[in-house]
Amino acid sequence: MIFSKGMIIAIGVAAAVISIIVYLGIHSLVPVNGNSPVFAAPTNTFIKGTYSPQSGYTFISQATSGGRNSLPVGYNSPTITLKQGELESIHMINEDTSSKHNLNIDAFRVHTNDLGYFQSQTITFIANKAGSFPYYCTIHPQMKGLVVVQ
């Protein structure tokens, strides 16, 4: 079988596209504070950045399905409790129409982008050290909470 020049180019392009997809797929499995892919399912925590005249700028928990790490709905500056070694995904969403928000946990190299209204970002990390670690918004210093790793 003889391959034409166009067929060889098409096969090369297809191989390159498949290689990029595989690379990005594997890279997406690497937690922000890890060096290799993790093939386990993470636990999930949902946090909203909001503003109200009564409480000001705050992080509040978002309704979950009631799993082990679920937080009380509407709880301001919720404490996130994890087990050491656990893989965690924090889903941050900004529901404040007037300002951007972000979420940072320095101990685990978790840093979201500055999120505009109704933008969201998910960050996955490994709770690889025990203790209590603050999380905060760099735009509004009063927005803070605590991650407790047991």
C-alpha positions as CSV (number, residue, x, y, z in Angstrom):
1,M,0.0,0.0,0.0
2,I,1.4,3.4,-1.0
3,F,0.6,6.4,1.1
4,S,0.2,9.8,-0.6
5,K,1.9,12.9,0.8
6,G,-1.5,14.2,2.0
7,M,-2.3,11.0,3.8
8,I,1.0,11.1,5.6
9,I,0.5,14.7,6.7
10,A,-3.1,13.8,7.9
11,I,-1.8,10.9,9.9
12,G,0.9,13.1,11.4
13,V,-1.6,15.8,12.3
14,A,-4.0,13.2,13.8
15,A,-1.1,11.8,15.9
16,A,-0.1,15.2,17.2
17,V,-3.7,16.1,18.1
18,I,-4.1,12.8,20.0
19,S,-0.8,13.3,21.8
20,I,-1.9,16.8,22.9
21,I,-5.3,15.5,24.2
22,V,-3.6,12.6,26.1
23,Y,-1.0,15.0,27.6
24,L,-3.7,17.5,28.7
25,G,-5.9,14.8,30.0
26,I,-3.1,13.3,32.2
27,H,-2.0,16.8,33.3
28,S,-5.5,17.7,34.5
29,L,-5.2,14.8,37.0
30,V,-2.3,16.4,38.8
31,P,-3.4,18.3,41.9
32,V,-2.1,21.8,42.3
33,N,0.3,20.7,45.1
34,G,1.3,17.4,43.6
35,N,3.8,16.2,41.0
36,S,2.0,13.2,39.5
37,P,-1.5,12.3,38.4
38,V,-4.0,11.0,41.0
39,F,-6.5,8.6,39.7
40,A,-8.8,8.8,42.8
41,A,-12.2,10.6,43.0
42,P,-11.9,13.8,45.1
43,T,-14.3,14.9,47.8
44,N,-16.1,18.1,46.8
45,T,-16.7,21.4,48.7
46,F,-18.7,24.2,47.2
47,I,-18.0,27.8,48.3
48,K,-19.7,31.0,47.2
49,G,-18.3,34.5,47.4
50,T,-21.2,36.9,48.2
51,Y,-22.1,40.3,49.5
52,S,-25.0,41.4,51.7
53,P,-25.5,44.7,53.5
54,Q,-26.0,42.8,56.8
55,S,-22.8,40.6,56.7
56,G,-20.7,42.3,54.1
57,Y,-18.4,40.3,51.9
58,T,-18.3,36.7,52.9
59,F,-17.7,33.1,51.8
60,I,-20.7,30.9,52.4
61,S,-21.3,27.3,51.8
62,Q,-23.4,26.1,48.9
63,A,-26.0,23.3,49.2
64,T,-24.6,19.9,48.7
65,S,-26.1,16.4,48.6
66,G,-25.4,15.9,52.3
67,G,-22.2,13.9,51.8
68,R,-19.5,13.4,54.5
69,N,-17.9,16.8,53.8
70,S,-21.1,18.8,53.3
71,L,-21.3,22.1,55.0
72,P,-24.3,23.8,56.5
73,V,-26.2,25.8,53.8
74,G,-25.6,29.5,54.2
75,Y,-22.9,29.2,56.8
76,N,-20.6,32.2,56.7
77,S,-16.9,31.5,56.6
78,P,-17.4,27.7,56.7
79,T,-14.7,25.5,58.2
80,I,-13.7,22.8,55.7
81,T,-12.7,19.5,57.6
82,L,-10.6,17.0,55.7
83,K,-8.6,13.9,56.5
84,Q,-4.8,13.9,55.9
85,G,-4.0,12.5,52.5
86,E,-7.4,13.2,51.1
87,L,-7.9,14.5,47.6
88,E,-10.1,17.6,47.7
89,S,-11.8,19.7,45.0
90,I,-13.0,23.1,46.0
91,H,-15.5,24.6,43.7
92,M,-15.5,28.4,44.1
93,I,-18.3,30.5,42.5
94,N,-18.8,34.3,42.7
95,E,-22.4,35.3,43.2
96,D,-21.7,38.9,44.0
97,T,-22.9,41.2,41.2
98,S,-20.7,44.1,42.3
99,S,-17.2,42.7,42.9
100,K,-14.7,40.1,42.0
101,H,-13.6,37.4,44.5
102,N,-10.9,34.7,44.7
103,L,-10.0,31.9,47.1
104,N,-6.5,31.1,48.4
105,I,-5.1,28.4,50.7
106,D,-1.4,29.1,50.7
107,A,-0.5,25.9,52.6
108,F,-1.7,23.8,49.7
109,R,-0.8,26.1,46.8
110,V,-4.5,26.8,46.1
111,H,-5.1,30.1,44.3
112,T,-8.1,30.8,42.1
113,N,-8.3,33.5,39.5
114,D,-10.2,36.7,40.3
115,L,-13.7,35.6,39.5
116,G,-16.3,38.0,38.1
117,Y,-20.0,37.6,38.7
118,F,-21.2,34.0,38.2
119,Q,-17.7,32.8,37.2
120,S,-16.4,29.7,38.9
121,Q,-13.2,27.7,39.2
122,T,-12.4,24.3,40.6
123,I,-9.1,23.6,42.3
124,T,-8.0,20.1,43.3
125,F,-5.3,19.5,45.9
126,I,-4.1,16.9,48.3
127,A,-4.5,17.6,52.1
128,N,-1.0,16.4,52.7
129,K,-0.3,18.0,56.1
130,A,-2.3,18.0,59.3
131,G,-3.3,21.3,61.1
132,S,-5.5,24.3,60.7
133,F,-4.9,26.5,57.6
134,P,-6.7,29.8,56.7
135,Y,-8.3,30.4,53.4
136,Y,-9.0,34.0,52.3
137,C,-9.8,36.4,49.4
138,T,-7.0,38.8,48.5
139,I,-9.6,41.4,47.3
140,H,-11.7,41.5,50.5
141,P,-9.5,40.6,53.5
142,Q,-12.6,40.1,55.7
143,M,-13.5,37.1,53.6
144,K,-11.8,34.2,55.4
145,G,-12.4,30.7,56.7
146,L,-10.4,27.7,57.9
147,V,-9.4,24.3,56.5
148,V,-8.8,21.7,59.2
149,V,-6.9,18.6,58.2
150,Q,-7.0,15.8,60.8
